[in-house]
Structures are given as structure tokens and as C-alpha cells.
Amino acid sequence: MATHTAHESHGWHPLSMVAFTTLLVGSAFAGLWVITLVDLPANKPTNILYGIIALSLLLITGGIFTYLAKTLHHSPMLPDNTPREIQRYLKKVRG
């Protein structure tokens, strides 16, 4: 078995993890926003705050993913699935 001295990132970019985290947190705030719609007259400021936070986090996520897709020329969450990338990976793994 080949020994690995370098970290293989499989196409992941550190900023994509930030975007994924903002997507999860934005989804949680979107859920809170929907839940606070039940008590709308009493919790109107809270509802507006949750809506603004959810929308801004989801827009930030979209912006990050768009930036990474344009910069990396492929999906920021998935590696390239091209014959050249497969050969490079197999050469690195098999030695």
C-alpha cells in the first residue's frame, strides 16, 4: 500500500465548508422564521429578524458557491470527474 505524504483534498475548497455551514444555519433560521409566523402579532420583530437573517445567509451561501464555481471552473463541493483528474489521482495513489 502506498504511503501518502501529501493531503489529497479531492477538490474541496475550505471556503465551500463556510458556505455549507451558512447554508445549514440559514436553513435553521428559515425554520424559526416559519415557526414564528404562528404568533405573528406578538412576535412580529422576531419574525422579521429571523427572516432577514435567513435570507441574508442564504444569499451569502449562493454568492460563495457562485464565486467558487467561477474560480475553480467546477462545482466547489465535488471533485473533477475527468479522465485527466482520474489518471492524476491513480498515479498519486498507486505511486
Summary of the structure (lengths in Angstrom):
residues: 95
radius of gyration: 20.0
end to end distance: 9.2
largest distance: 66.1
contacts: 227
relative contact order: 0.18
helix: 66%
strand: 0%
